[in-house]
Amino acid sequence: MRITVFRRLMAEEFGTTRAEMLAADHVFGGLGGRTVEQALADGISAKEIWRAVCAEFEVPAERR
């Protein structure tokens, strides 16, 4: 998954402003205690990050 696709999915699910805040501020246990931005900087794939976001916020399967 491309990062642009990941960011689009985040915006569609949470709204642009909230998606940006979650990416910068929310620490995910499923990402080893990183934020989305830290995980991306550390080279974790956007697909793996999206899965962690979906698990954390219980995104329904049809939108994953």
C-alpha positions in Angstrom: 0.0 0.0 0.0 1.3 3.4 -0.9 1.5 6.1 1.8 -0.8 8.3 -0.3 -3.5 5.5 -0.2 -2.9 5.1 3.5 -3.4 8.8 4.1 -6.6 8.8 1.9 -8.0 5.9 3.9 -7.2 7.7 7.2 -9.0 10.9 6.0 -12.0 8.9 4.8 -12.3 7.1 8.1 -11.6 9.9 10.5 -11.9 13.1 8.6 -8.8 15.1 7.5 -8.1 17.0 10.7 -8.6 14.1 13.1 -6.6 11.8 10.8 -3.7 14.2 10.9 -3.9 14.5 14.7 -4.1 10.7 15.2 -1.1 10.2 13.0 0.9 12.7 14.9 -0.2 12.2 18.5 -1.8 8.7 19.1 0.6 6.1 20.4 -0.3 2.6 19.1 0.6 -0.5 21.1 0.3 -2.5 17.8 3.1 -0.3 16.4 5.5 -0.9 19.3 4.5 2.3 21.2 4.9 4.5 18.1 2.7 7.1 16.5 1.8 6.6 12.8 4.4 9.3 11.9 7.1 7.5 13.9 6.2 4.2 12.4 6.4 5.5 8.9 9.7 7.2 9.6 11.0 3.9 11.0 10.1 2.1 7.8 7.1 0.2 8.9 4.8 -0.5 5.9 1.7 1.6 5.4 -0.3 -1.6 5.2 0.9 -2.8 8.6 0.2 0.6 10.1 -3.3 0.7 8.6 -4.0 -2.7 10.1 -2.9 -1.4 13.5 -5.1 1.7 13.2 -8.1 -0.5 12.2 -7.5 -2.8 15.1 -7.1 0.1 17.6 -10.3 1.9 16.5 -12.3 -1.2 15.6 -12.8 -0.1 11.9 -15.4 -2.5 10.4 -14.0 -5.2 8.1 -15.7 -3.7 5.0 -13.7 -0.5 5.4 -10.4 -2.1 6.1 
